[in-house]
Amino acid sequence: MNKATAHSAEETWRLFRIQGEYVEGVETLSNIGPAVAIFGSARTKEDHPHYKLARETAKLLGENKYSIITGGGPGIMEAGNRGAADVNATSVGLNIDLPFEQHPNEYQDVELNFRYFFIRKVMFLKYTSAVVIMPGGIGTLEEFGEVITLMQTKKIRNIPIIFMGVDFWTPMVDWIKETMLGEHGYISEDDLKYFHITDNPEEVIKVIKEGNPSSVTTEVD
């Protein structure tokens, strides 16, 4: 087999793997009901206030009949799954194969494993009624940027985006308002309506219910 033929065969099998991940995700998640995704750092320790806030928020969401979807790993992801498990709510982990930091936490009762980030992201947004964004790093920022861009471009319907960790996120939110909007006009005033910022789990519930009174899934175009 020459190099060109080998490469073509490899690409064909990659397409089958991509299709397989998509089909497994749809079949597994299509019946989980209203769900909230929780994003945040994999490095957050169990005794950190952000971990405790994520767990408390996930617990309250579970008590309000929402499933919890996280990336399935440690840190904030573990806190989200753990909060769901505390109240026997559906606890979903969308794990990704990575060379470091990612290992499945023990609080998932629905566990999927992905090789491809883009399929994993589709699964997050297809079955999410709202997004809670806890403090995190570049990956967390990327997740926020992708969700808000998809809403701006009408690829998905609008869902609530809620930042938790007021002290952590306020400088960024101020920069968005003052620099991106005020100084340069790179976003519009309406873009600020896409997200909220709070440290109050009860307010999270209120924002989600007001924004999605009967939502179940988010169709990804």
Residue, then its C-alpha position, 0 to 999 in steps of 0.5 A: m500500500n503506497k502512502a497516498t492509499a494509506h492516508s486515504a484509508e486512515e481518513t476514511w476510518r477517522l470519518f467512521r470514528i467521528q460518526g460513531e462518537y456523534v451517534e453514541g452521544v445522541e443515543t445516550l443523551s437524547n433522553i436526559g431532559p433539561a440540562v445545565a452545563i457547568f464549565g470551569s478549571a480542572r485544577t480547582k481543589e476540593d477545599h477551594p471556595h469555587y469548588k464548593l460554590a460549583r457543588e452547591t449550585a449543581k445540587l440546587l439545579g438538581e433539586n430543580k429537576y435539571s441534569i448536570i453536564t460537565g467535562g467529566g474531569p477533576g476540579i470544577m467538573e468534579a464539583g458539578n457532577r458531585g453536586a448532582a450526585d448529592v441529590n440523585a440528579t442525572s450527572v453526565g460527564l463528557n470526557i475527552d482524551l488528553p495527555f494531562e489533567q483529564h481523568p474521569n471523576e467518580y460522580q458520573d452516572v452517565e459517562l461518554n468518552f470523546r477523542y474529538f473536541f468538536i463532537r464533544k462540544v456539539m453534545f454539550l450545546k445540543y442538550t444544554s438549556a443554560v451554561v454556568i461558567m465557573p473560574g477557569g483558564i484558557g479552555t473555559l474562556e474558549e468555551f464561553g467564546e464559542v457559546i456566545t459566538l454561536m448565539q450571535t451568529k444564530k447557529i443556536r438559540n439563545i440560552p442563559i450564560i451565567f458567570m459565577g465567581v464575581d471577583f474572578w470574572t468582574p475584571m474581564v466583564d469590565w474590560i468587555k464593556e469598557t474596551m471591547l464595547g466602549e472604546h472600540g465598538y467591537i461588540s454591540e450593546d445587545d451582546l451584553k445581554y447574553f450573560h449574567i454574573t452572580d455568586n448566588p445559586e438561587e439567582v442562577i435558578k431564576v435566570i435559567k427559568e426566566g430565560n428557558p421556561s420550558s427548554v430541553t435541547t438546543e439545536v446546533d445548526 
